[in-house]
Structure formats: structure tokens, C-alpha cells
Amino acid sequence: MGYAKPPEGSKFRKGVSGNPRGRPKGAKNKLPALSEERMKAIILEEAYRTITVRDGARNVTVPIARAVLRSLAVNAVKGQHRSQRLFSELLASVETANRAKHDEWLETAIEYKIEWERELARRKRQGIINAPEPLPHPDHVVINLREGTANIIGPATREEKAEWDKWVERRADFEAELEELQQMLEDATDENEIAFIKDDMAQTAKVLKIIGRALGEAG
């Protein structure tokens, strides 16, 4: 016994397989389950496998999908009609899909905002005050019909709502502090004290600006 010398009882016997059951029948070429999409997984793995290609005077590493599309685009620019047609069809397909998703999101956001505004108005008329507010709140769903956009500027989950409430509470504290400093500045006469108060006001205003950004406010 010792290094590279296992006990006799644990050694493989000559002519006897170390795996008596052998590999399960068909294990190598086993068909995927009905719920599997193995070919899609293989295609995606290959599409995003990186390769090194020449880009002008240097080598760059890019996914295969990007390299193929870049080659197609270059050939289209060179005047190859088939490449031009394929590239145009791909571009149109992507833009159409993106537009469809955009329109669907905009329509969903508008319907959500209208329905919840109606529901909240109904609760107000009937004096219902204990029902939980929707997330996101319709006031936080900003629709810009001129630009065709819909954005959520407030919390959309309970976790985000808790974080939002914390920032709102902190902002109220800093706003109160800023008012106090403004009053102190009006009453101060010493130049050093005035400079100190102004510095504190600038820092507080900076914090309020950061909180505003955290709450999704512009500016």
C-alpha cells in the first residue's frame, strides 16, 4: 500500500469492468424531452461564442452573430444585391418587432393608468380608505402622447415602495433642515458664521438633488 498502490480489495480485477453496468443504453444519443429545445440552446451557444476577427488594423473579439452580421453589412455596402436584400429584411424585421413591443407597452400603460384612476376615484366617492394602493400608482405612470412614451417614475413593487417611502421621509427631513438654515442665514451677522451656514445649505441642497434623482425626478 501507499502512494499509487491501493489495497488489494479495491483494485480493478483484470478482465472485469470497473463499471459493470456500463453506460446506460442510448445515453450518448438520448433524444431530448418534449419540454426541451436543445437545438435552440445549441444555436444560441454558437451564436454568442466569441471569435477573433480582423477589424481594420487590429484584431477584435466579438460574438459569432456580430461577426456574421458585420460581414453581411460590409458585403451589402460593397453592392452585393443578395446581402443588401438580406440585411434590409433583417433590419425591417427587428424594427417591426421593436415597434410592436413599444406599441403594446404604451397601450398597456394607458389602460392601466385609466382603469386605476377610475378605481381610486370610486374608492374616494365611497369613502374607502383602507384598501391598498396599486403598484405602480397611476400618478407614477407618465404618458407622453406627443412622443409616444410611457414611463414609470415611482415604485412598482413592495420592496421598491418601502425604499421610496424611506427616501420621501428623508427628503422631508432635509427640506426642514434647509428651511432652518435659511432662517439662521437671515439672522446671522458674523461673516464666518454666514460662510459656514451657506456651506451647510449647499451640502443639504446637493443631498436633496440626489434624493430627487433617486425618486425618478428630472433635473
C-alpha positions as CSV (number, residue, x, y, z in Angstrom):
1,M,0.0,0.0,0.0
2,G,1.0,3.7,-0.3
3,Y,1.0,6.3,-2.9
4,A,-0.3,4.9,-6.2
5,K,-0.6,1.4,-4.5
6,P,-4.3,0.9,-3.5
7,P,-5.2,-2.0,-1.2
8,E,-5.8,-5.4,-3.0
9,G,-9.5,-5.3,-2.2
10,S,-10.1,-2.0,-4.0
11,K,-8.0,-2.8,-7.2
12,F,-9.7,-3.4,-10.5
13,R,-9.5,-7.1,-11.4
14,K,-8.1,-8.0,-14.8
15,G,-10.8,-8.7,-17.3
16,V,-13.5,-7.2,-15.1
17,S,-15.1,-3.9,-16.0
18,G,-14.8,-1.1,-13.4
19,N,-18.3,-0.1,-14.5
20,P,-20.2,-3.5,-14.6
21,R,-23.5,-1.9,-15.6
22,G,-21.8,0.0,-18.4
23,R,-23.1,3.3,-19.9
24,P,-26.9,3.4,-20.0
25,K,-28.2,2.3,-23.4
26,G,-28.7,5.3,-25.7
27,A,-27.1,7.7,-23.2
28,K,-24.9,9.3,-25.8
29,N,-27.7,9.9,-28.3
30,K,-30.7,10.2,-26.0
31,L,-33.5,12.2,-27.5
32,P,-34.4,15.4,-25.7
33,A,-37.6,15.5,-23.6
34,L,-40.6,17.1,-25.2
35,S,-40.1,20.2,-23.0
36,E,-36.5,20.6,-24.1
37,E,-35.4,22.8,-27.0
38,R,-31.9,21.5,-27.3
39,M,-31.3,22.8,-30.8
40,K,-32.2,26.3,-29.8
41,A,-29.8,26.2,-26.9
42,I,-27.0,24.9,-29.2
43,I,-27.8,27.7,-31.8
44,L,-27.7,30.4,-29.1
45,E,-24.4,29.0,-27.6
46,E,-22.8,29.1,-31.1
47,A,-24.2,32.5,-32.0
48,Y,-22.7,34.1,-28.9
49,R,-19.5,32.2,-28.8
50,T,-16.7,34.7,-29.3
51,I,-14.1,34.6,-32.1
52,T,-11.2,36.9,-33.1
53,V,-11.7,38.8,-36.3
54,R,-9.7,41.5,-38.2
55,D,-11.1,45.0,-37.8
56,G,-9.0,47.3,-39.9
57,A,-5.5,47.3,-38.4
58,R,-6.4,45.4,-35.3
59,N,-7.9,42.1,-34.0
60,V,-11.1,42.2,-32.0
61,T,-13.1,39.6,-30.2
62,V,-16.8,39.5,-31.0
63,P,-19.6,37.0,-30.8
64,I,-20.1,35.0,-34.0
65,A,-23.6,36.6,-34.5
66,R,-22.0,40.0,-34.6
67,A,-19.2,38.9,-36.9
68,V,-21.7,37.4,-39.4
69,L,-23.9,40.5,-39.4
70,R,-20.9,42.7,-39.8
71,S,-19.7,40.7,-42.8
72,L,-23.3,40.8,-44.3
73,A,-23.4,44.6,-43.8
74,V,-20.0,45.1,-45.4
75,N,-21.0,43.0,-48.4
76,A,-24.2,45.0,-48.7
77,V,-22.2,48.2,-48.7
78,K,-20.0,46.8,-51.4
79,G,-23.0,46.4,-53.7
80,Q,-23.8,42.7,-53.3
81,H,-27.6,42.6,-54.0
82,R,-28.3,39.4,-52.1
83,S,-26.5,40.8,-49.0
84,Q,-28.4,44.1,-49.4
85,R,-31.7,42.3,-49.5
86,L,-30.9,40.1,-46.5
87,F,-29.7,43.0,-44.4
88,S,-32.7,45.1,-45.3
89,E,-35.0,42.3,-44.4
90,L,-33.3,41.7,-41.0
91,L,-33.3,45.3,-40.2
92,A,-37.0,45.7,-41.1
93,S,-37.8,42.6,-39.0
94,V,-36.1,43.9,-35.9
95,E,-37.6,47.4,-36.2
96,T,-41.1,45.9,-36.7
97,A,-40.7,43.7,-33.7
98,N,-39.4,46.6,-31.5
99,R,-42.3,48.8,-32.7
100,A,-44.8,46.1,-31.9
101,K,-43.4,45.8,-28.3
102,H,-43.4,49.6,-27.9
103,D,-47.0,49.9,-29.0
104,E,-48.1,47.1,-26.8
105,W,-46.3,48.6,-23.8
106,L,-47.8,52.1,-24.5
107,E,-51.3,50.7,-24.8
108,T,-51.0,48.6,-21.6
109,A,-49.7,51.6,-19.7
110,I,-52.5,53.8,-20.9
111,E,-55.2,51.2,-20.0
112,Y,-53.6,50.6,-16.6
113,K,-53.5,54.3,-15.7
114,I,-57.1,54.9,-16.8
115,E,-58.5,51.9,-15.0
116,W,-56.7,52.6,-11.8
117,E,-57.7,56.3,-11.8
118,R,-61.3,55.2,-12.2
119,E,-60.9,52.7,-9.3
120,L,-59.3,55.2,-7.0
121,A,-62.0,57.8,-7.8
122,R,-64.6,55.1,-7.0
123,R,-62.9,54.4,-3.6
124,K,-62.9,58.1,-2.8
125,R,-66.6,58.5,-3.6
126,Q,-67.5,55.6,-1.4
127,G,-65.1,56.6,1.4
128,I,-62.9,53.5,1.1
129,I,-59.6,54.4,2.8
130,N,-58.1,51.1,3.9
131,A,-57.7,49.4,0.5
132,P,-54.1,49.0,-0.5
133,E,-52.8,51.4,-3.2
134,P,-51.8,49.9,-6.6
135,L,-48.2,49.4,-7.5
136,P,-47.3,51.3,-9.5
137,H,-49.6,54.2,-8.6
138,P,-51.3,55.7,-11.7
139,D,-49.8,59.1,-10.8
140,H,-46.4,57.5,-11.3
141,V,-47.3,56.3,-14.8
142,V,-46.3,59.2,-17.0
143,I,-47.8,59.1,-20.5
144,N,-46.4,61.4,-23.3
145,L,-48.7,61.0,-26.2
146,R,-46.8,63.5,-28.3
147,E,-43.6,61.5,-28.1
148,G,-45.5,58.2,-27.7
149,T,-43.8,57.1,-24.5
150,A,-44.8,55.7,-21.2
151,N,-42.6,55.7,-18.1
152,I,-42.9,54.6,-14.5
153,I,-41.3,57.2,-12.2
154,G,-42.3,55.6,-8.9
155,P,-42.1,52.2,-7.2
156,A,-43.6,49.2,-8.9
157,T,-43.1,46.5,-6.2
158,R,-43.5,46.4,-2.4
159,E,-39.7,46.4,-1.9
160,E,-39.4,49.5,-4.2
161,K,-42.3,51.1,-2.3
162,A,-40.5,50.7,1.1
163,E,-37.4,52.2,-0.4
164,W,-39.4,55.0,-2.0
165,D,-41.1,55.8,1.3
166,K,-37.7,55.9,3.1
167,W,-36.4,58.4,0.6
168,V,-39.5,60.6,0.8
169,E,-39.2,60.7,4.6
170,R,-35.5,61.6,4.4
171,R,-36.3,64.3,1.9
172,A,-38.8,65.9,4.3
173,D,-36.1,65.9,7.0
174,F,-33.6,67.6,4.7
175,E,-36.2,70.1,3.4
176,A,-36.9,71.1,7.0
177,E,-33.2,71.4,7.7
178,L,-32.8,73.7,4.7
179,E,-35.6,75.9,6.0
180,E,-33.8,76.2,9.4
181,L,-30.5,77.0,7.7
182,Q,-32.3,79.7,5.6
183,Q,-33.7,81.3,8.8
184,M,-30.3,81.1,10.5
185,L,-28.7,82.8,7.5
186,E,-31.2,85.7,7.7
187,D,-30.4,86.2,11.4
188,A,-26.6,85.7,11.1
189,T,-24.3,88.7,11.2
190,D,-20.8,87.2,11.6
191,E,-19.1,86.6,8.2
192,N,-17.5,83.3,9.3
193,E,-20.9,82.1,10.6
194,I,-22.6,83.2,7.3
195,A,-20.0,81.3,5.3
196,F,-20.5,78.2,7.4
197,I,-24.3,78.3,7.0
198,K,-24.0,78.8,3.3
199,D,-21.7,75.8,3.0
200,D,-24.2,73.7,5.0
201,M,-27.1,74.9,2.7
202,A,-25.1,73.9,-0.4
203,Q,-24.5,70.4,1.0
204,T,-28.1,70.0,2.0
205,A,-29.3,71.2,-1.4
206,K,-26.9,68.6,-3.0
207,V,-28.4,65.8,-0.9
208,L,-31.9,66.9,-1.9
209,K,-31.0,66.8,-5.5
210,I,-29.6,63.3,-5.1
211,I,-32.8,62.2,-3.4
212,G,-34.8,63.7,-6.2
213,R,-32.9,61.6,-8.7
214,A,-33.4,58.5,-6.6
215,L,-37.2,59.2,-6.8
216,G,-37.0,59.5,-10.5
217,E,-37.5,63.3,-10.7
218,A,-35.9,65.2,-13.6
219,G,-33.3,68.0,-13.0
